[in-house]
Amino acid sequence: MSSGRNDKGAPDAVDAIIEQWAAVRPDLDTAAMEVFGRIYRLARGMGDRIEQTYARIGISRGEFDVLATLRRAGEPYTLSPRRLSGTLMLTTGGMTGRLDKLERRGLVRRSPDPHDRRGLQVTLTDEGLAIVDEAVGAGLDVQKKALDGALDGEQSGQLADLLRQLLATSVPE
């Protein structure tokens, strides 16, 4: 059971929700809500901060996802639209919209697939490579500052291990 206090001794927003449930439904075991409520709020808050960071660089989170997927593929930073869609769990229509926008900005290039007459390939341009490298560094800085302000290296590693374990047993990939 949680102490209902964070390191600074003040209750957080999740504690208030737990207390409200305890008042109206004392029969509920809200331990899972304490964990997942905080995970949800943390993911949402950090997602907003990362989105703002990417916006300063001139891209959206969705555009970053496409550029980063191509970057992680390694040289020559090329994938098929179908492979991109599958990796990002997007419909082909959603992927087409993102690729159209990125191509107009000169961040990706679409070309015929030399191994499949019916296929296309999407390649990161030099400008796209520079943008995604800047964005990933800036995003990691935001995340690192958040961790450094709250956890030491050992705690951060423990949390990563615990979340990996929870993710592996709770959410199918």
CYANA upper distance limits for C-alpha pairs under 8 A (distance plus 0.5 A):
  1 MET  CA     31 ALA  CA      7.06
  2 SER  CA     31 ALA  CA      8.06
  2 SER  CA     34 GLU  CA      8.45
  4 GLY  CA     11 PRO  CA      6.56
  4 GLY  CA     15 ASP  CA      6.20
  5 ARG  CA      9 GLY  CA      5.69
  5 ARG  CA     10 ALA  CA      6.06
  5 ARG  CA     11 PRO  CA      5.31
  5 ARG  CA     12 ASP  CA      7.72
  5 ARG  CA     15 ASP  CA      8.11
  6 ASN  CA     10 ALA  CA      6.46
  6 ASN  CA     11 PRO  CA      6.71
  6 ASN  CA     12 ASP  CA      7.53
 11 PRO  CA     15 ASP  CA      6.18
 11 PRO  CA     16 ALA  CA      7.60
 12 ASP  CA     16 ALA  CA      7.17
 13 ALA  CA     17 ILE  CA      7.02
 14 VAL  CA     18 ILE  CA      6.68
 14 VAL  CA     34 GLU  CA      6.91
 14 VAL  CA     37 GLY  CA      6.86
 14 VAL  CA     38 ARG  CA      7.15
 15 ASP  CA     19 GLU  CA      6.62
 15 ASP  CA     34 GLU  CA      7.93
 16 ALA  CA     20 GLN  CA      6.73
 17 ILE  CA     21 TRP  CA      6.81
 18 ILE  CA     22 ALA  CA      6.63
 18 ILE  CA     30 THR  CA      7.14
 18 ILE  CA     33 MET  CA      8.22
 18 ILE  CA     34 GLU  CA      7.73
 19 GLU  CA     23 ALA  CA      6.73
 20 GLN  CA     24 VAL  CA      6.99
 21 TRP  CA     25 ARG  CA      5.86
 21 TRP  CA     26 PRO  CA      7.37
 21 TRP  CA     28 LEU  CA      8.15
 21 TRP  CA     30 THR  CA      8.49
 22 ALA  CA     26 PRO  CA      4.88
 22 ALA  CA     27 ASP  CA      8.13
 22 ALA  CA     28 LEU  CA      7.73
 30 THR  CA     34 GLU  CA      6.91
 31 ALA  CA     35 VAL  CA      7.30
 32 ALA  CA     36 PHE  CA      6.60
 33 MET  CA     37 GLY  CA      5.76
 33 MET  CA     38 ARG  CA      8.47
 34 GLU  CA     38 ARG  CA      6.79
 35 VAL  CA     39 ILE  CA      6.76
 36 PHE  CA     40 TYR  CA      6.40
 37 GLY  CA     41 ARG  CA      6.66
 38 ARG  CA     42 LEU  CA      6.39
 39 ILE  CA     43 ALA  CA      6.49
 40 TYR  CA     44 ARG  CA      6.56
 41 ARG  CA     45 GLY  CA      6.46
 42 LEU  CA     46 MET  CA      6.42
 43 ALA  CA     47 GLY  CA      6.26
 44 ARG  CA     48 ASP  CA      6.73
 45 GLY  CA     49 ARG  CA      6.89
 46 MET  CA     50 ILE  CA      6.55
 46 MET  CA    143 GLN  CA      8.02
 47 GLY  CA     51 GLU  CA      6.52
 48 ASP  CA     52 GLN  CA      6.75
 49 ARG  CA     53 THR  CA      6.78
 49 ARG  CA    142 VAL  CA      8.01
 50 ILE  CA     54 TYR  CA      6.71
 50 ILE  CA     61 ARG  CA      8.34
 50 ILE  CA    139 GLY  CA      6.15
 50 ILE  CA    142 VAL  CA      7.52
 51 GLU  CA     55 ALA  CA      6.60
 51 GLU  CA     60 SER  CA      7.01
 51 GLU  CA     61 ARG  CA      6.15
 52 GLN  CA     56 ARG  CA      6.94
 53 THR  CA     57 ILE  CA      7.32
 53 THR  CA    135 ALA  CA      8.12
 53 THR  CA    138 ALA  CA      7.31
 53 THR  CA    139 GLY  CA      7.07
 54 TYR  CA     58 GLY  CA      6.80
 54 TYR  CA     59 ILE  CA      5.95
 54 TYR  CA     60 SER  CA      6.53
 54 TYR  CA     61 ARG  CA      7.24
 54 TYR  CA     64 PHE  CA      8.11
 54 TYR  CA    135 ALA  CA      6.45
 54 TYR  CA    138 ALA  CA      8.34
 54 TYR  CA    139 GLY  CA      7.90
 55 ALA  CA     59 ILE  CA      5.72
 55 ALA  CA     60 SER  CA      6.38
 57 ILE  CA    131 ILE  CA      7.83
 57 ILE  CA    134 GLU  CA      8.26
 57 ILE  CA    135 ALA  CA      7.22
 59 ILE  CA     63 GLU  CA      6.48
 59 ILE  CA     64 PHE  CA      6.96
 60 SER  CA     64 PHE  CA      6.63
 61 ARG  CA     65 ASP  CA      6.73
 62 GLY  CA     66 VAL  CA      7.10
 62 GLY  CA     98 ARG  CA      8.05
 63 GLU  CA     67 LEU  CA      6.78
 63 GLU  CA     98 ARG  CA      7.01
 63 GLU  CA    102 LEU  CA      7.70
 64 PHE  CA     68 ALA  CA      6.28
 64 PHE  CA    132 VAL  CA      7.14
 64 PHE  CA    135 ALA  CA      8.04
 65 ASP  CA     69 THR  CA      6.53
 65 ASP  CA     88 LEU  CA      7.86
 66 VAL  CA     70 LEU  CA      6.91
 66 VAL  CA     84 LEU  CA      7.65
 66 VAL  CA     88 LEU  CA      8.11
 66 VAL  CA     98 ARG  CA      8.39
 67 LEU  CA     71 ARG  CA      6.66
 67 LEU  CA    107 LEU  CA      8.49
 67 LEU  CA    108 VAL  CA      8.44
 67 LEU  CA    124 LEU  CA      7.40
 67 LEU  CA    128 GLY  CA      7.35
 67 LEU  CA    129 LEU  CA      8.12
 67 LEU  CA    132 VAL  CA      6.51
 68 ALA  CA     72 ARG  CA      6.51
 68 ALA  CA    132 VAL  CA      6.66
 68 ALA  CA    136 VAL  CA      8.34
 69 THR  CA     73 ALA  CA      6.82
 69 THR  CA     84 LEU  CA      7.75
 69 THR  CA     87 THR  CA      8.33
 70 LEU  CA     74 GLY  CA      7.76
 70 LEU  CA     77 TYR  CA      5.49
 70 LEU  CA     78 THR  CA      6.50
 70 LEU  CA     79 LEU  CA      7.12
 70 LEU  CA    123 THR  CA      7.63
 70 LEU  CA    124 LEU  CA      6.88
 71 ARG  CA     75 GLU  CA      8.23
 71 ARG  CA     77 TYR  CA      5.98
 71 ARG  CA    124 LEU  CA      7.77
 71 ARG  CA    129 LEU  CA      7.51
 71 ARG  CA    132 VAL  CA      8.06
 72 ARG  CA     77 TYR  CA      8.01
 73 ALA  CA     77 TYR  CA      6.12
 73 ALA  CA     78 THR  CA      7.53
 73 ALA  CA     79 LEU  CA      8.08
 74 GLY  CA     78 THR  CA      8.44
 76 PRO  CA    123 THR  CA      7.79
 76 PRO  CA    124 LEU  CA      8.50
 77 TYR  CA    123 THR  CA      6.04
 77 TYR  CA    124 LEU  CA      6.07
 78 THR  CA    121 GLN  CA      6.86
 78 THR  CA    122 VAL  CA      5.87
 78 THR  CA    123 THR  CA      4.78
 78 THR  CA    124 LEU  CA      7.14
 79 LEU  CA     83 ARG  CA      6.79
 79 LEU  CA     84 LEU  CA      7.04
 79 LEU  CA    121 GLN  CA      6.02
 79 LEU  CA    122 VAL  CA      5.93
 79 LEU  CA    123 THR  CA      7.25
 80 SER  CA     84 LEU  CA      6.80
 80 SER  CA    119 GLY  CA      8.02
 80 SER  CA    120 LEU  CA      6.43
 80 SER  CA    121 GLN  CA      4.86
 80 SER  CA    122 VAL  CA      6.29
 81 PRO  CA     85 SER  CA      6.56
 81 PRO  CA     92 THR  CA      8.27
 81 PRO  CA     95 MET  CA      7.72
 81 PRO  CA     96 THR  CA      8.43
 81 PRO  CA    120 LEU  CA      7.40
 81 PRO  CA    121 GLN  CA      6.93
 81 PRO  CA    122 VAL  CA      6.97
 82 ARG  CA     86 GLY  CA      6.66
 82 ARG  CA     92 THR  CA      7.69
 83 ARG  CA     87 THR  CA      6.61
 84 LEU  CA     88 LEU  CA      6.57
 84 LEU  CA     95 MET  CA      8.19
 85 SER  CA     89 MET  CA      6.12
 85 SER  CA     90 LEU  CA      5.37
 85 SER  CA     91 THR  CA      6.80
 85 SER  CA     92 THR  CA      6.73
 85 SER  CA     95 MET  CA      6.49
 86 GLY  CA     90 LEU  CA      7.10
 90 LEU  CA     94 GLY  CA      6.39
 90 LEU  CA     95 MET  CA      6.61
 91 THR  CA     95 MET  CA      6.73
 92 THR  CA     96 THR  CA      6.55
 93 GLY  CA     97 GLY  CA      6.87
 94 GLY  CA     98 ARG  CA      6.99
 95 MET  CA     99 LEU  CA      6.56
 96 THR  CA    100 ASP  CA      6.47
 97 GLY  CA    101 LYS  CA      6.88
 98 ARG  CA    102 LEU  CA      6.67
 99 LEU  CA    103 GLU  CA      6.32
 99 LEU  CA    108 VAL  CA      7.90
100 ASP  CA    104 ARG  CA      6.66
101 LYS  CA    105 ARG  CA      6.94
102 LEU  CA    106 GLY  CA      6.83
102 LEU  CA    107 LEU  CA      5.79
102 LEU  CA    108 VAL  CA      6.28
103 GLU  CA    107 LEU  CA      6.26
103 GLU  CA    108 VAL  CA      5.43
103 GLU  CA    109 ARG  CA      6.23
103 GLU  CA    110 ARG  CA      7.98
106 GLY  CA    125 THR  CA      7.45
106 GLY  CA    127 GLU  CA      7.50
106 GLY  CA    128 GLY  CA      7.70
107 LEU  CA    124 LEU  CA      6.68
107 LEU  CA    125 THR  CA      5.82
107 LEU  CA    126 ASP  CA      7.98
107 LEU  CA    127 GLU  CA      6.12
107 LEU  CA    128 GLY  CA      4.42
107 LEU  CA    129 LEU  CA      8.09
108 VAL  CA    122 VAL  CA      7.02
108 VAL  CA    123 THR  CA      5.93
108 VAL  CA    124 LEU  CA      4.99
108 VAL  CA    125 THR  CA      5.62
108 VAL  CA    128 GLY  CA      6.75
109 ARG  CA    122 VAL  CA      6.15
109 ARG  CA    123 THR  CA      5.68
109 ARG  CA    124 LEU  CA      6.95
109 ARG  CA    125 THR  CA      7.00
110 ARG  CA    120 LEU  CA      7.08
110 ARG  CA    121 GLN  CA      6.15
110 ARG  CA    122 VAL  CA      5.08
110 ARG  CA    123 THR  CA      6.92
111 SER  CA    120 LEU  CA      6.10
111 SER  CA    121 GLN  CA      6.00
111 SER  CA    122 VAL  CA      7.13
112 PRO  CA    116 ASP  CA      8.39
112 PRO  CA    117 ARG  CA      7.58
112 PRO  CA    118 ARG  CA      8.30
112 PRO  CA    119 GLY  CA      6.63
112 PRO  CA    120 LEU  CA      4.99
112 PRO  CA    121 GLN  CA      6.59
113 ASP  CA    117 ARG  CA      6.92
113 ASP  CA    118 ARG  CA      8.07
113 ASP  CA    119 GLY  CA      5.70
113 ASP  CA    120 LEU  CA      5.18
113 ASP  CA    121 GLN  CA      5.83
116 ASP  CA    120 LEU  CA      8.35
124 LEU  CA    128 GLY  CA      6.03
124 LEU  CA    129 LEU  CA      6.65
125 THR  CA    129 LEU  CA      6.60
126 ASP  CA    130 ALA  CA      6.78
127 GLU  CA    131 ILE  CA      6.71
128 GLY  CA    132 VAL  CA      6.59
129 LEU  CA    133 ASP  CA      6.55
130 ALA  CA    134 GLU  CA      6.69
131 ILE  CA    135 ALA  CA      6.56
132 VAL  CA    136 VAL  CA      6.45
133 ASP  CA    137 GLY  CA      6.76
134 GLU  CA    138 ALA  CA      6.68
135 ALA  CA    139 GLY  CA      6.47
136 VAL  CA    140 LEU  CA      6.56
137 GLY  CA    141 ASP  CA      6.71
138 ALA  CA    142 VAL  CA      6.98
139 GLY  CA    143 GLN  CA      6.92
140 LEU  CA    144 LYS  CA      6.44
141 ASP  CA    145 LYS  CA      6.59
142 VAL  CA    146 ALA  CA      6.88
143 GLN  CA    147 LEU  CA      6.83
144 LYS  CA    148 ASP  CA      6.41
145 LYS  CA    149 GLY  CA      6.55
146 ALA  CA    150 ALA  CA      7.16
147 LEU  CA    151 LEU  CA      6.04
147 LEU  CA    152 ASP  CA      8.21
147 LEU  CA    156 SER  CA      7.62
148 ASP  CA    152 ASP  CA      6.97
151 LEU  CA    155 GLN  CA      6.11
151 LEU  CA    156 SER  CA      6.31
152 ASP  CA    156 SER  CA      6.62
153 GLY  CA    157 GLY  CA      6.73
154 GLU  CA    158 GLN  CA      6.69
155 GLN  CA    159 LEU  CA      6.57
156 SER  CA    160 ALA  CA      6.67
157 GLY  CA    161 ASP  CA      6.69
158 GLN  CA    162 LEU  CA      6.66
159 LEU  CA    163 LEU  CA      6.54
160 ALA  CA    164 ARG  CA      6.54
161 ASP  CA    165 GLN  CA      6.73
162 LEU  CA    166 LEU  CA      6.69
163 LEU  CA    167 LEU  CA      6.40
164 ARG  CA    168 ALA  CA      6.53
165 GLN  CA    169 THR  CA      6.88
166 LEU  CA    170 SER  CA      6.34
167 LEU  CA    171 VAL  CA      5.96
168 ALA  CA    172 PRO  CA      7.79
